């Protein structure tokens, strides 16, 4: 049994996405990985990440609660209990991926790594101005067990700098770099249902399509170009448009659109509803006007999660193109 423990310097750096993407990638390669999450919490089984891992892998046991005597410091016995849970679930023959807590000064991750006899992957978003010392210190705190560092969420125009400065600096310290993973719009997407919930909207049609992903929000205001040309510039989009503008609504419906958000609280015309049903585009009615709705929607993409199969599949694809699988061979053997 090989165990990969995934950690980071802090929250929000992409540990869950990496664990999910790696699990799917290993499945595609004929492995049968289990994914766990270790957390100092008696209620870790209700953690959204744990529930997502269960759906992703079909495994019933993916929570590793780390008991604490005071504050957030786990007691040593909990490491032994976590090891027992992992061994029993894996039957000694499956690669194990564990999303661990961030690296801390108390050495929690280091102690858990030793207890599980695990190898470590450090996932971090690359620091472009300073901050390298913290990354290097965290990586070098696992002198024997470190598999390498994954530089995650690299923005479009940062690739050259990350490769020639950040990755090169790590390699100069003999810290392996496993992958440079770019930021991807699909990983920032939200669902149609999340849009409706955020905007206090009501589905008029096709609520069952609420799990579909939306990559972009488009405002259907006073479109000066031909409407179809304007809306054709983006796929996987939600269009926010006044409920009394059937001309703009129809133009959007003739392009790839995931939902129409109708502002102003008025029901759309019947032929718009009919066209939406024909094109299988949900209609969501919101009480606010277009400006208020657009403002309320601004932070929809601010804190995305990976809790969607299409997102995990996309991350797996990014890893397939970039991850140094040879570095993982000792764990997967």
ZAVEX-45360 format. One line per field, with one value per residue (C-alpha): residue number from 1; x, y, z. Coordinates in steps of 0.1 Angstrom, whole numbers, plus 2048, in hexadecimal, padded with zeros to 3 digits. Layout:
n = (NUM,...)
u = (X,...)
v = (Y,...)
w = (Z,...)
This chain:
n = (1,2,3,4,5,6,7,8,9,10,11,12,13,14,15,16,17,18,19,20,21,22,23,24,25,26,27,28,29,30,31,32,33,34,35,36,37,38,39,40,41,42,43,44,45,46,47,48,49,50,51,52,53,54,55,56,57,58,59,60,61,62,63,64,65,66,67,68,69,70,71,72,73,74,75,76,77,78,79,80,81,82,83,84,85,86,87,88,89,90,91,92,93,94,95,96,97,98,99,100,101,102,103,104,105,106,107,108,109,110,111,112,113,114,115,116,117,118,119,120,121,122,123,124,125,126,127,128,129,130,131,132,133,134,135,136,137,138,139,140,141,142,143,144,145,146,147,148,149,150,151,152,153,154,155,156,157,158,159,160,161,162,163,164,165,166,167,168,169,170,171,172,173,174,175,176,177,178,179,180,181,182,183,184,185,186,187,188,189,190,191,192,193,194,195,196,197,198,199,200,201,202,203,204,205,206,207,208,209,210,211,212,213,214,215,216,217,218,219,220,221,222,223,224,225,226,227,228,229,230,231,232,233,234,235,236,237,238,239,240,241,242,243,244,245,246,247,248,249,250,251,252,253,254,255,256,257,258,259,260,261,262,263,264,265,266,267,268,269,270,271,272,273,274,275,276,277,278,279,280,281,282,283,284,285,286,287,288,289,290,291,292,293,294,295,296,297,298,299,300,301,302,303,304,305,306,307,308,309,310,311,312,313,314,315,316,317,318,319,320,321,322,323,324,325,326,327,328,329,330,331,332,333)
u = (800,80E,802,803,7FC,7F3,7FA,7FE,809,7E5,7C1,7B5,7D4,7C5,7CA,7A7,7A9,7CA,7BE,79E,7B1,7CC,7B3,7A1,7C2,7CD,7AC,7B1,7D3,7C4,7C9,7AE,7B7,7A6,7A4,7A2,7A2,7B3,7A6,7A6,780,768,750,768,750,739,755,74A,76C,766,744,751,76D,752,73E,75E,76C,74D,75F,74C,76A,77E,77F,79D,794,7B2,7A8,7B5,7BB,7BA,7B8,7C0,7DE,7D7,7DF,7F8,7DF,7CA,7E7,7E6,7C1,7C4,7DD,7C6,7A9,7BF,7CD,7AB,79B,7B6,7BB,7E1,7DE,7D1,7E3,7D7,7D3,7CE,7C5,7D7,7D6,7ED,811,813,82E,823,82D,80B,80F,832,825,808,81F,836,818,80A,82C,821,832,82A,81E,81E,804,809,800,821,82D,839,847,857,848,860,871,850,84B,86F,86D,84D,85B,87C,86A,864,888,882,85D,857,84D,84C,83A,81C,81A,7F5,7DE,7F8,7E8,7EA,807,81A,827,849,850,845,85A,87A,878,862,867,88C,892,882,896,8B6,8AE,8A9,883,872,856,83C,825,81D,7F7,7E7,7C9,7AB,789,777,785,776,754,733,714,6F3,6E3,6FD,6F6,6D0,6D7,6EF,6D8,6B8,6AB,68E,690,675,681,699,6A4,6B2,6CE,6DA,6FA,708,727,729,74B,740,725,71A,705,6EB,6E6,6E3,6F4,700,70E,6F8,6ED,6F6,71A,71D,712,726,747,744,738,72C,71E,701,6F0,6E2,6C7,6A7,688,677,692,687,69D,6BC,6B0,6A9,6CC,6DC,6C7,6D5,6F8,708,6F8,6F5,6D9,6C7,6C4,6A6,6A6,689,672,65B,653,662,64C,63F,654,673,66A,663,684,696,686,690,6B4,6B4,6BE,6B1,6A0,6A6,691,6A0,68E,6AB,6B3,6D0,6E9,6E1,6E2,704,712,705,715,738,745,736,758,76C,76F,768,76B,774,754,748,752,759,771,783,785,794,7AE,7B7,7BC,7D3,7E7,7E9,7FA,812,817,838,82A,84C,851,832,83C,84B,829,814,829)
v = (800,822,841,864,880,8A1,8C1,8E6,906,911,90D,913,908,8EB,8CC,8BF,8C4,8B3,895,891,896,87D,863,865,865,845,835,83C,82A,80B,812,812,82E,837,85C,867,889,88D,8AA,8B4,8B2,899,8A1,89B,882,8A0,8B4,8BD,8B0,88E,88C,895,87A,861,869,86A,848,835,82F,830,837,856,86A,86A,87D,889,88C,8AA,8AF,8D5,8EE,8E0,8CA,8A4,88B,870,854,862,85C,837,837,847,82E,811,820,823,800,7F0,803,7FD,7D8,7DF,7E0,801,823,83B,861,875,89A,8A5,8C5,8E2,8E1,8F0,8F9,8DD,8C3,8B2,8A9,89C,886,879,872,85D,84A,842,83B,853,867,88C,8A3,8C8,8DC,901,91F,92D,94D,965,980,973,955,93C,937,92A,911,905,901,8ED,8D7,8D1,8C8,8A6,89E,879,876,892,887,8AB,8CC,8D3,8F8,8FD,917,928,945,949,961,953,933,93F,950,932,91A,92F,93E,92B,907,90E,91A,8FB,8E4,8F6,8EC,8C8,8CA,8B7,8C9,8B0,8C7,8EA,8EB,909,91B,90E,91F,8FE,8FB,91D,915,915,901,90E,905,919,938,934,931,94E,965,95A,94E,936,91C,920,903,8E6,8E7,8C4,8D4,8E7,8D2,8DE,8F4,919,927,94B,965,97B,99A,99D,9C3,9D9,9C3,9D8,9BB,9A0,98E,96B,976,988,969,950,95D,948,925,916,937,946,964,97F,991,9A5,991,9AA,9A6,988,992,98F,96F,95F,969,959,939,935,931,918,924,912,928,94A,95F,975,994,9AA,98F,98E,96D,969,967,945,941,948,92D,916,91D,918,8F6,8ED,8F7,8E7,908,90E,92F,93E,95C,974,992,9AB,9C0,9B9,9D0,9C3,99F,9A4,9B3,996,97E,98D,976,956,94B,958,938,91A,8F6,8D7,8C5,8BC,89E,8B3,8C8,8AA,89B,8BC,8BC,898,8A2,8BE,8A6,88C,8A6,8B3,89C,88A,867,858,86A,858,836,82B,831,821,801)
w = (800,7F6,808,7FA,813,803,817,811,822,828,81E,7FB,7E8,7D6,7EC,7E6,7C0,7BF,7D3,7BD,79C,7A6,7B1,78F,77C,78F,788,763,766,775,79A,7B4,7CC,7EC,7F7,81B,82C,84E,863,888,88C,89B,87F,862,852,84A,83A,816,809,819,80A,7E8,7EA,7F3,7D4,7BF,7C9,7D6,7F7,817,82E,825,846,85D,87D,890,8B5,8C8,8ED,8EB,8D0,8AE,8B8,8B1,8CC,8C2,8C6,8A9,891,89A,895,873,869,873,860,840,843,848,82B,813,81A,814,7EE,7E2,7DE,7F9,7F4,814,814,833,847,83E,84A,86D,886,89D,884,881,85D,863,87F,86B,84E,863,873,850,841,826,80B,809,7ED,7F5,7E0,7DF,7CA,7BF,7D0,7B5,7CD,7EC,7FF,7F0,812,821,804,806,82C,82A,80F,821,842,831,828,821,81A,802,7DF,7D3,7CF,7B8,7AE,7A9,79A,784,772,74C,74A,768,759,74E,76F,783,76F,76E,791,7A9,79C,794,7B8,7C6,7B0,7BA,7DE,7D2,7D7,7BC,7A8,79E,789,77F,77D,76C,777,763,75E,763,786,78E,782,796,791,784,7A5,7B8,7A2,7AA,7CF,7D1,7BE,7D0,7B0,7A7,78C,772,75D,75F,783,77E,76A,789,78C,76A,76C,761,758,750,759,73D,740,725,725,707,6EE,6D1,6BC,6AD,6CD,6C2,6B9,6DA,6EE,6D9,6E6,706,70D,72E,738,74D,73E,755,742,749,749,731,716,701,6E4,6F9,709,6E8,6DB,6F9,6F5,6D2,6E0,6F9,71A,73B,749,746,765,760,775,780,78D,76E,75D,73A,71B,712,6F2,706,71E,701,6F1,712,715,6F2,6F8,71B,72C,74F,756,778,783,79C,7AD,7AA,78C,775,786,7A9,79C,78B,7AA,7C0,7A8,7AA,7C4,7B6,7A9,7C7,7DB,7C4,7CF,7BB,7C6,7A4,78E,770,784,791,76E,761,77D,775,751,75B,770,754,73F,759,777,77C,780,782,7A3,7B0,7A4,7C6,7D6,7BB,7B8)
